[in-house]
């Protein structure tokens, strides 16, 4: 598949040739990873997802200490090791937190607990999220990172602090308490091979497509079968509309049985029409609600 002609292909297949931001984003993402012979998959209204920040080595001068120092000043650092990080994550105005979906990972977490009751509790992320946790007011961080974690005033682009699973912060408050970690936000996007034979497991072996048991999709239902004269048997009693014993006695009087069968046919036809009307109203209601939701979004 030549992804450079995706827009024209989409127009030919669907008849929709207007500008589509979602389609442009999928095309851009596929080009960025430089892949071919694959399916590009994404949801229609994707939510940003959290990922661990790649800089987690506290002892590395070009790593996390250098990055945290950027939060206390908007000027370009004098240390040559930090200039690259300053250019990758430039200073920005205070940002409104975005909608996101938290995901577990090997996060580097920072814990702070003030003895004073005046501290602002920003929350605590779940412990399974933290690969390693450092106490801000400990002797280990006192000479390295404590200053950078309590005097922040400059938000940085594409970097957020996550202190709870439902909220993000662009900077940490001076009197913050809780457990926080640096995260980045990414858009969920997947590339799948065209053929199932190319799908590999974590061990490198080819994964065979799972077979489907046709009996699970039987039109007759479990336990229901047709006997030698094509009469359905095994229908559960709670789903039976008529009793076989009573019908047997009625067969002595054919006229009664015929009239009852006519009434049953009318009854089934009547309920079928009611079901169709209910289905039509439900679909129209869903369509109306989705239309209003799309306009509001």
SULJO-V108672 format. One record per residue. RES is the residue in one letter. SS is DSSP state (A for helix, B for strand, O for the rest). PSI is psi in degrees with one decimal (* if undefined). D_CENTER is the distance of its C-alpha to the mean C-alpha in whole Angstrom. Layout:
RES;SS;PSI;D_CENTER  RES;SS;PSI;D_CENTER
This chain:
X;O;127.7;27  X;O;105.2;28  X;A;-13.3;25  X;A;-18.4;28  X;A;22.7;28  X;A;-39.6;25  X;A;-44.4;26  X;A;-37.3;29  X;A;-42.8;28  X;A;-38.6;25  X;A;-40.6;28  X;A;-40.1;30  X;A;-35.3;28  X;A;-16.5;26  X;O;3.3;29  X;O;110.8;27  X;O;13.2;28  X;O;168.8;27  X;O;132.3;25  X;O;108.2;21  X;A;-38.2;19  X;A;-43.8;16  X;A;-38.6;18  X;A;-37.5;20  X;A;-42.4;17  X;A;-42.6;16  X;A;-43.4;20  X;A;-43.5;20  X;A;-40.6;18  X;A;-37.4;19  X;A;-36.0;23  X;A;-36.8;22  X;A;-6.3;21  X;O;51.7;24  X;O;153.9;23  X;O;170.8;25  X;O;54.5;25  X;B;167.0;21  X;B;131.3;18  X;B;120.1;16  X;B;137.5;12  X;O;152.9;10  X;O;162.7;8  X;O;-40.7;11  X;O;75.9;10  X;O;146.9;7  X;O;141.5;6  X;B;144.7;8  X;B;148.8;8  X;B;143.6;11  X;B;156.4;13  X;B;146.0;17  X;O;134.1;20  X;O;-16.7;22  X;O;105.1;25  X;O;4.1;26  X;O;108.7;29  X;O;-29.8;32  X;O;-15.3;35  X;O;119.5;34  X;O;-21.2;35  X;O;5.5;33  X;O;-129.8;30  X;A;-41.6;29  X;A;-41.2;32  X;A;-38.5;32  X;A;-43.6;29  X;A;-29.3;30  X;A;-22.8;33  X;A;-22.9;31  X;A;-11.4;30  X;A;-2.4;34  X;O;143.5;35  X;O;-5.7;34  X;O;158.2;37  X;O;128.3;37  X;O;150.8;38  X;O;-25.9;41  X;O;124.6;40  X;A;-26.4;39  X;A;-22.9;37  X;A;-8.8;34  X;A;-41.1;35  X;A;-43.7;32  X;A;-36.8;30  X;A;-34.2;31  X;A;-34.6;31  X;A;-34.5;27  X;O;78.0;26  X;O;159.8;29  X;B;151.0;29  X;O;171.1;28  X;O;167.5;29  X;O;132.1;27  X;O;145.7;23  X;O;128.3;21  X;O;143.9;18  X;O;162.8;15  X;O;137.3;12  X;B;167.8;9  X;B;113.5;7  X;O;143.2;9  X;O;142.1;10  X;O;151.5;13  X;O;-175.5;15  X;O;71.1;19  X;B;147.7;20  X;B;114.3;23  X;B;153.6;24  X;B;128.7;27  X;B;133.7;28  X;B;131.7;31  X;O;106.4;33  X;O;140.8;36  X;O;-25.7;39  X;O;143.9;39  X;O;-2.1;38  X;O;-2.7;37  X;O;152.2;34  X;B;115.0;31  X;B;112.1;28  X;B;-5.4;25  X;B;174.1;23  X;B;122.6;22  X;O;151.8;19  X;O;144.0;19  X;A;-32.6;21  X;A;-17.5;19  X;A;-24.3;17  X;B;120.6;21  X;B;-38.6;23  X;B;144.3;26  X;B;130.4;27  X;B;137.9;30  X;B;125.1;32  X;O;-43.0;33  X;O;24.8;36  X;O;164.0;37  X;A;-27.2;40  X;A;-39.4;38  X;A;-8.9;36  X;A;-40.4;39  X;O;-0.1;40  X;O;-58.3;37  X;O;-10.7;34  X;A;-43.0;35  X;A;-39.7;36  X;A;-21.0;33  X;A;-7.4;31  X;A;-2.6;33  X;O;40.7;35  X;O;137.8;32  X;O;1.3;32  X;O;105.4;31  X;O;153.0;27  X;B;142.4;26  X;O;139.0;23  X;O;17.3;20  X;O;134.5;20  X;B;156.7;19  X;B;126.1;20  X;B;115.4;18  X;B;-9.8;20  X;B;163.2;18  X;O;-6.7;14  X;O;2.8;15  X;B;146.9;17  X;B;154.4;18  X;B;142.2;21  X;O;-29.4;23  X;O;163.2;26  X;O;137.7;27  X;O;151.8;30  X;O;-34.7;33  X;O;29.9;34  X;B;146.9;30  X;B;148.3;30  X;B;-157.3;27  X;B;120.4;24  X;B;161.3;23  X;B;153.4;21  X;B;134.9;21  X;B;164.4;17  X;B;158.7;16  X;B;134.4;13  X;B;158.1;12  X;B;126.4;10  X;O;127.6;7  X;O;132.5;10  X;B;145.6;12  X;B;126.0;16  X;B;142.2;17  X;B;157.0;21  X;O;-36.4;23  X;O;144.3;24  X;A;-25.0;23  X;A;-15.6;26  X;A;-5.0;25  X;O;123.6;22  X;B;149.3;23  X;O;175.7;22  X;O;-27.2;22  X;O;-0.2;26  X;O;-6.5;26  X;O;151.1;27  X;B;138.1;26  X;O;125.6;24  X;O;142.6;26  X;O;141.3;24  X;O;137.1;24  X;O;153.4;26  X;O;132.7;26  X;O;113.3;29  X;A;-25.3;30  X;A;-23.3;32  X;A;-19.8;28  X;A;27.4;29  X;O;135.8;32  X;O;-20.6;33  X;O;-19.1;36  X;O;161.6;34  X;O;134.1;35  X;O;-7.6;38  X;O;134.9;39  X;B;169.0;42  X;B;131.1;45  X;O;-168.5;48  X;O;-22.6;51  X;O;24.5;52  X;O;39.4;48  X;O;127.4;48  X;B;134.2;45  X;B;159.0;45  X;O;10.6;43  X;O;127.8;41  X;O;145.6;40  X;A;-36.4;43  X;A;-14.5;40  X;A;5.2;39  X;O;133.2;43  X;O;-29.3;44  X;O;153.1;48  X;O;132.6;50  X;A;-35.5;52  X;A;-46.7;55  X;A;-38.2;55  X;A;-31.3;55  X;A;-41.8;57  X;A;-35.2;60  X;A;-27.0;59  X;O;-14.6;60  X;O;-28.7;64  X;O;90.5;64  X;A;-36.1;62  X;A;-38.9;62  X;A;-43.5;60  X;A;-41.2;57  X;A;-45.4;57  X;A;-39.4;57  X;A;-37.8;54  X;A;-39.0;52  X;A;-42.8;53  X;A;-39.5;51  X;A;-39.4;48  X;A;-44.5;47  X;A;-39.1;48  X;A;-45.0;45  X;A;-40.9;43  X;A;-40.9;43  X;A;-45.3;43  X;A;-30.6;40  X;A;-42.5;38  X;A;-39.3;39  X;A;-40.4;37  X;A;-41.9;34  X;A;-39.1;34  X;A;-42.7;34  X;A;-42.1;32  X;A;-42.4;29  X;A;-44.5;30  X;A;-38.7;30  X;A;-44.1;27  X;A;-41.5;25  X;A;-38.6;27  X;A;-42.4;26  X;A;-43.0;22  X;A;-41.9;23  X;A;-42.2;25  X;A;-42.0;22  X;A;-36.0;19  X;A;-45.1;22  X;A;-38.2;23  X;A;-41.1;19  X;A;-40.7;19  X;A;-42.2;22  X;A;-40.8;21  X;O;*;18
